[in-house]
Amino acid sequence: MGKFKPAKPKGKKAPGKPGAVPCVIFLVSAMVLLSLLFYLVMSSSSK
């Protein structure tokens, strides 16, 4: 039977993903724009 050893972390840490920040900004701005659009549609229909 083979012996199993626990996995050891490597010495160098992987750098953070640089594309995460623009993606988050895009998603937040899209949600704000959709909310604004729904608000304008609902407010114009109630008049």
N, C-alpha and C positions, 0 to 999 in steps of 0.2 A: 504494500500500500504506500502511496505517496504521502509525503508530509506537506501539510498546508501551512504557509506562513502568512501572518497578517500583512495587508498591503501597507507600505510605508509611503508617506508623502514625499514628493521629490523636493530637492533643495530650492529650486526657483519656483516662485509663484507665477501663475499665468496673469498677464496684464488684464485689466478690466476691458469690457467690450466698449469700444469707442462709439458704436452706432446706437447705443441705448438712449442717450440723452436726446438726440433729434427725434427718435421714435416716440419717446414719451411726450415731447413738446407737440409733435404732430397729433397724437391721440387726444391730448387735452384740448388743443385748439379745435379739433374736429367736434369734440363733444360740446364745447361752448358754442360753436356755430350752429350745430343742430338744435341745441336748447334755445338759442335766439330765434331760429327759424320757427320752431314750434310755438314759441311765445308770440311771435308776430302773427302767425296764422290764427292762433286761438283768440288773440285780442282783436283782430280784424273781423272775426266771425261773430263776436259778441255784440258788435255795434249795430 
